[in-house]
């Protein structure tokens, strides 16, 4: 059996209930997420339910696209996201492994690709 240890999140941002600053769907701390590095990200809903897992060469722009893009699998579920966790992972092969592992081990609700548990 292969043992996979997912790294601890480097950044965790929470949805604000009444944001005073400019925001995207209640999130005001996007500036804490690296713009230039690659990694994986997880969207969580109520009761720590894993909603979606993704990977990117540049994390912040990719996460923002999920909140702005019309083709994102999250487009109909953006309001459900309560927390975003980000892990910086430089190696693209490791990102792929972590993403697939998290999707299936955490049974991500809105991931449609790389799903083996259905």
N, C-alpha and C positions, 0 to 999 in steps of 0.2 A: 504494500500500500504506500502511496506517495503522501508525504506529510507536507502540507502547505501552511505557512505561517504568514498571514496577511499583516502588513505593517500597521502600526498605530497611526491614526490620522494626524497629519501635520497641521491641519486647519479644520475647525468645526464652526460653522456659522448657523445661527438660529433665526427663524422668522420672527420679526418684530410684530407685536399686535397693533401698535399705533406708531409707525415710523415717522419721525419728524424730518428726516433727511430724504433726499432723492432715493428711490428704491425700485427694485424689480420684484414684484409679487411679495413685498414685505421684507425682503432681504436687503440690508444696508451695508453689510461688511464684505462685499465682493473684493474690496481692495486688499484684504488679507490673503487672498488666493493668488498664487504666483501666476504671472502672465506669460512667462518665458519657459517654464519647465513642464515636462510631461508627467502624467500620473493617472490615477484612477479616482473616480468620485462616486459617492453613493447619495441618493436622495431618500430620506426617511419621512414617513408620515406620522400620524397619531400612533401612540403606543409603540414607538420604535419599529413600525412595520417598514421593511425594506421595499421601496417602490421601484427604484431603478438604479442600475450600475452602469457606468460608462468609463471610457478611457480616452485620453487625448494626448497629442504631442505638446499642446499648449492648453493648460487646464482652464483658466478663467474664461477665455473666449468661447470654449466649447460648452461650458456650463451655461453661460449667458445665452448661447444659441438655443438651448433647450427651453428657455423662457421667452424667446422672441421668434423662433422659427415656426413656420406652419407645417413642416413635415416631421417634426420631432414626435416620437411615440408618447411623449409626455404632454403634448399640446392640450389635450382634454383633461389633464390631471394636475396641472401646475398649481392649482390652489391647495392641493392635498399635501404638498411638500412643506415640512415643518423644520427640517434640519438637513444641512448638506455637510458631508464629511469628505475631506480631500487627503489623499496620500500621494506624496511626490515619489514617483518611480521613474527613474531615468531610462532604464532598459525597456525597449518596446516588447521584447519577448516576455519579460516578467509582467508587464502591464496586461498583455493578452491572457496570460495564465491566471493572474489575480482576478481579472474581470470575469472570465468564464467560471472560475471557482466560486466567486461571490454570488453571481447570478444563480447558480444551481444550489449552492449550500444554503444561501439565505432565501431562496425561492422568491427572487425579485418579481414583484407583481406585474410590472409593465414592460419588462424586457421580452422581446419576441425572438431575437436571434440568440444562438448559443444556449438554448434551453433544452436540457436533457431530462428534466423531472416530470414533464407533462405526459 
